[in-house]
Amino acid sequence: MFDYDAWRLSTGNAVDAVLARFQARFGYPPDDHLIGGPSDAEQLQAAREAGTVPAELLEFYRNVSRIDLPDVHNGFFVHPLSQVLDNEKNGTPVRAPALTRSGIVVFGSDGGGALFALDATGSPVYLLPPGAVREGTYEGRFDPPRVIAASLPEFLEWLRSAVEGFAAR
């Protein structure tokens, strides 16, 4: 089982290292950064009842409500559960036929317009480059979508590594 507390601590330490040198390095102050605590119990219950959020993602939200890292690379964001529950209503893709026959659940983004999505079966995690979305279907554009992690915990380790690498520059 993934250790969310250890992950939050190590990733938080890397974020602190980024922020400690940010203004001296870039010449302007950093924005607010957040690795949130657990999601609200009512939202978690609503997600369970909706049946559209894979168990792996529900477990994440049981431990971490959101991630906002606007000044790490182009930015990394894991959207709050309330936003994930409204994906289809908000025009966010829920299908990516070039990747999977099952649906997808977009749960995050980067500052460059790419989306992070979990296969509706619970794995893998996809990177969807900026592209067209029509009637809930990701159609892409120039860069093809791809698998970036075999699982959500692997994605979180990738994210932690990206923050640590940025802090070490």
PEBEL-V862295 format. One line per field, one symbol per residue. ss: DSSP state (H for helix, E for strand, L for the rest). psi: psi as a letter, one per 20 degrees, with the letter a starting at -180 (. if undefined). Layout:
# PEBEL-V862295
ss: ???
psi: ???
This chain:
# PEBEL-V862295
ss: LLLHHHHHHHHHHHHHHHHHHHHHHHLLLLLLEEELLLLLHHHHHHHHHHLLLLHHHHHHHHHLLLEEELLLLLLEEELLHHHHHLLLLLLLLLELLLLLLLLEEEEEEELLLLEEEEELLLLLEEEELLLEEELLEEEELLLLLEEEELLHHHHHHHHHHHHHHHHHL
psi: qpnhggggghgghhghhghhjgghhijqqqrpqpnqaqqphhgggggghhjioqhhhhgghhhphrpomijociqppoqqhhgghjgghjjqqiqmhigqhrrqopirrrijiqqpqpqiiiqapqporprqppljppiaegpqqrpiqhrghhghhggghggghhhi.
